[in-house]
Amino acid sequence: MQPGIPKGPERDSQELSKPTSGEYAGEAARNFLNALEFVADEIPVPGLSTAVKLATKLIEACDDSHATLERAQELKQRIKALVTVLVDDLKGKKAVEIQEELKKDIQHLEEFGLSFLIETHATKFSGRDLKYIQTKLDAIASQHALLLFLFQSLNEGKVDKCLRVLDNAVTRFKLSRDVKSAILLDKIEKEIINFHAEQQRTLTDIREELRETNSNMGEILDILHGRRTADAAKSRAHSRPSMPAPINVFYGRSGVVDEVVEFLTKPSDAGMRPRACLCGPGGMGKTSTALAIMADSRLRASFPPRNQVWVPCVKATSVSLFLDSLYSSLAPVQNTGNPLEDVMSEIETAAEPLILLLDNFETLWNLTNSRSNVEDILNRLDKTNITLLMTTRSSAAPLSGDQWQSFVLEAIDDVSARKIYNQIVPQSDKDPKVPDLLKALGCMPLAVTLMARRGKTTGLDAQKLLDEYNRRGTAMLGTAGNGMDARQSLDVCISLSVESQLILDTPRAYNLLVTLAMLPAGTDHQTLSDCWATPANFPNLVDALDALSQTSLLERRQTHYFVLPVIRSYVLDPSRFPVAVSDAVVASACRFLRGHTAFPGDPSFHEHAKALSAEESNLQAILLRMKSEAPRDDVIEAFLILADYQLMTRLKLEVIEHLVRLSCDGAVPQSLVGKVRTCYGKILMELGHLDKAEAEFNSARKIFLEAADNRRAARSTLFLVELRTRLHNVPSPERFGLIKDARNAKALLKNFDDDNARDTALLNYYYGMIYGSTGYHDQGISYLTEAKKSFSALSDTLYGAKCSHWLQLLYYLERRYDVVQDQGNLAIKDFEQLGQYSGDVMQVLGRVLFAKENYKEALETLTGALELCRSYGRTLDLAKTLEMIGRTWAKMGQIGDAREAYEKAQTYYGQVDSDKDYKLRCGFLSRQAADPSLLPTEEERSKLKVRYADY
C-alpha cells in the first residue's frame, strides 16, 4: 500500500467517485482536445474526424468510469496517444498524399455498430474496437457502488480487455513505435496546438477578407427578417421589453405552477408546442400565477428570459391595437407597415423557441365582431417554435385542440389567504377576526390583497372591514345574473377602494382614475400634468395620485402610471363612466394634437414628432372609442393631425380609416370629408395601393369642386398626377393627358395671388414629373430645376429635396451619372435633416454604381436602402430594391442569391397593386442570371426599359 492512500471502503469510495477537474478536465486538456478535433476536421480522410471525436469521448468516459484508477488512466493515455500521433502524421496533407490503404483503415475506425467481432475479441482495430471500449466503460460506470466494490477485480479485467483491444489497434496503425516517451507525446501535442492556432489565424484572415469584399442572400434575409445586428440595430424602433417580475406576495398557487410548468416543458407531440390557458374570474391572480410560471427555474431551462415575450392585451380594444401590442412586445426589426407580417417574420426566423404570455386576452376575445379575425391570428401563431401561455377571464381557453389545455384557477386555501393578508398587514397576525374576513371574501387573491392594503392604509382592523362588507351584503361580491356566488365577485373588492373614505375625501381622485383608465399605454407625470390632468382640472394632482396608489387602483412602472387591467375594465363600465370625464379626455387629446402640428422643415418638427410618438397609442385608443353617431367636426379635424403624423412616419391605416367612417355622417362638412379623403389617398399611395388611392383622390377632388374650394381641388388633381406618374403601365397618350390635368390645376389656382409663388413652384414641380415620366427628360429637368430654385427661395426644404430626387431620376435615365450622384447626395442630406424617408434616393444611387460596374459599392448602397425601406414600411420600395440587389448579385456571379432575391422581390410586389409587370420582369431576370447570354423578348424588353436605362 502506498503511503497516503486510504484503506478499505474509504479508498474505494474515493476511487469510485467522479474525477475532479484537476485530473483531466483542466483548461489546458480541454483546449488540446478541442484543437485535436478541429485539426482532424480539416484532414481530407473520410471517417477520421468522427473517429477522433469518438476517441475524445472515450477519454472522458475513462474519467467518468468508476473502475480502478490506475488501469483506466492507462487506457485513457493510450487512446490519447493513438489519436494524437495519427492526427500529427496526417495534419496539413492533401488527400492525394495519403495512402489508400491507410484511408481504408481509418474508415474502419469510423464505422459504428456492434458485431460478432466484438464478442469474439477480434484483433482488427476499427470503430467497433472503440465502440467495444465505450460499451464496457459505460457498463462499469452504470454499476451500483456496492457492486463496484464487490466486483472490483472483475472490472479491472474488463479494463484490461479494453487495453488489449487498443494495443492491437496501435499495432495495426504502426503507431506504438512513434510514442516512445511522455516527452515526445508532449512535443507532438504542442505541434498540433501550434498547427491549429495557425489554421485559426488563416481562417480568420480569410473570413475577414470575405466579409469586406462580398455579401450574400443570407445577409439580405437577415435584414428582411430582423436578424441583422450592428447597423440594423440602430433602426429597431425599441428593444424587446423584459418580462415583468413576479409579485413578492404570492401564496396558494404552487400546485398549479408545477402543473403548468410540467405541461409547457414536456416534449412536443408531433412537433406541436403546448398552449396553456389560465382561466377564471377576475381577481383570481391569473397574471400573478403566469408571471410565477415564467420565473420558474424549470421553465427557464427551456425558455430563458431572452426567449420569454410578454404581450399585454389590456389595451387591445381592437384587432389593430392587439397587433400593435404584439409588435411592441416582440420588437421585430422588420417594419413593413404590416404588424402581423412583421411579427410572423420575427417568429419564423427566431433561432430558438419562444414562449408568449398573452395577458388579459379576454379584452380581445370579447370583441365578438372580430372574433374570427382573432382566431385567425391565434392559428397563425400556431408554430412549432412558439409556446403560448394565456390568461383570460373565462371558463375555458378560446380555442380547442390537443395542444390546448385550460387550467381553471379557483379560490386559494384559507392558510394561503392568511399569509397574503399577514404579509401586507404584519400586525394582523394576532387579529382573531381575520379568518372570518377572509372567509367572507371567498379567499380570492386580489380581493384579499386589496382588502389587506385597505386595512394597512386606513388602519382599520378586520372586524371593521368585515362590518363594512356585511353592511353591503351579497352585492359586495356578486352582481345579479352572473351565475356566481354573491360572495365571490371582484366588483366589491374594487368598490372598497373606489368608494373608500380616502378616495371620497380626495378631490377629483375618481375622475383621475377614469382619465388614466382611458390611456391604455399609461403616461408619465409630466405629460399627465401638461395634457391629461392639467392644474385647471386637477389642482391637487399629487394628492389624487397618492390616494389612487394607496388604494391599489393605480400601478406605477418606472416613470409611467397605469390603471390595472381589471380595474380599468371596472371603471370604464358605462354605469360607472362619467360622460363629462370622457368629454374632457377627448378635449385634452384634441388640444394635445393641435399643439403638435409641425411638419418636416419646421424648427419644432422633431420635438413634436417625439411627443406624438410617446402618446400615439393613447390617442389612437381614445379615437377608436368614439362612435360614428353625431361625430364632432373639431374632433375629426384634430385627429386628422394624428393621421398626417403617421403619413410622415410609420404608415398606418387604423386611424385614417376610422376617420373615414366618422366622416361619413351627413352632418360633417364636405370640406372636412374631402381633407380626410385626401389624407387617406396619400397614405394608400405611399403604401403602394394606387388603385384605391386614385379613387380617394377623385372623391376628394369632386367634393372640393362642389364646395368651390378650388385650391384644394387643384391639389387633389396634382396628387392624381403624381399617382399616375408612378404607374408604369399607363399608355403614352394617357400620360400626355396628365399635362391637361396639370393645366386645369393651374387654372384653378390662378385667382390666388396671395400664394402665387408657391403655387407656381408646385406646378413646375408637377410639370417636371409629367414630362420626365413621359420620356421628355430635358423638359422635365428644366421644370424641376426652376421649381427647386423657387422652393429654395421659399425655404421649403422638403419640396426642394423632392425636386432633387426627381432630377436624380431623370439624370439617371439620361445616363449622366455624376450629376445623379450629386443630386442624390443633396436629397439624402435634406431628407435626413428633416427626419424623412430617403430609401428611394439611395436605391437610385445604387443603380448608378451598378451602371458603373462598381458592384461591391452598389451592393452596399442597396443594402442600406433596403434597411430604410423596411424601417419606414415602404413595401413597394422593398420590392424594387430587392430586384436591383438581384441584378447586382447576378453580375457578381452569385446566381443562387440573385434568383432568391428576385423571388423575394416578387413576394413584396404581390402585396401592392402599383406594378403589374413585376412577374414578367423578375421572371426574365431570374432566367438571365442562370444564362447571361439570354436576350429578352420584345415584350420583356419594353417592361425592362421602363425601369432600367441599360435595356
Secondary structure, 3 states (H helix, E strand, C coil): CCCCCCCHHHHHHHHHCCCCCCCCCCHHHHHHHHHHHHHHHHCCCCCHHHHHHHHHHHHHHHHHCCCCHHHHHHHHHHHHHHHHHHHHHHCCCCHHHCCHHHHHHHHHHHCCCCCHHHHCCCCCCCHHHHHHHHHHHHHHHCCCHHHHHHCHHHHHHHHHHHHHHHHHHHHHCCCHHHCCCHHHHHHHHHHHHHHHHHHHHHHHHHHHHHHHHCCCHHHHHHHHHCCCCCHHHHHCCCCCCCCCCCCCCCCCCHHHHHHHHHHHHCCCECCECCEEEEECCCCCCHHHHHHHHHHCHHHHHHCCHHHEEEEECCCCCCHHHHHHHHHHHHCCCCCCCCHHHHHHHHHHCCCCCEEEEEECCHHHHCCHHHHHHHHHHHHHCCCCCEEEEEEECCCCCCCCCCCEEEEECCCCCHHHHHHHHHHHCHHHHHCCCHHHHHHHCCCCHHHHHHHHHHHHHHCCCHHHHHHHHHHHHHHHECCCCCCCCCECCHHHHHHHHHCCHHHHHCCCHHHHHHHHHCCCCCEEHHHHHHHHCCCCCCCCHHHHHHHHHHCCCCEEECCEEECCHHHHHHHCCCCCCCHHHHHHHHHHHHHHHHCCCCCCCCCCHHHHHHHHHHHHHHHHHHHHHCCCCCCCHHHHHHHHHHHHHHHHCCCCCHHHHHHHHHHCCCCCCHHHHHHHHHHHHHHHHHHCCHHHHHHHHHHHHHHHHHCCCHHHHHHHHHHHHHHHHCCCCCCHHHHHHHHHHHHHHHHHHCCCHHHHHHHHHHHHHHHHHHHHHCCCHHHHHHHHHHHHHHHHHCCCHHHHHHHHHHHHHHHHHCCCHHHHHHHHHHHHHHHHHHCCCCHHHHHHHHHHHHHCCCHHHHHHHHHHHHHHHHHCCCHHHHHHHHHHHHHHHHHHCCHHHHHHHHHHHHHHHCCCCCCCCHHHHHHHHHHHHHCCCCCCCHHHHHHHHHHCCCC
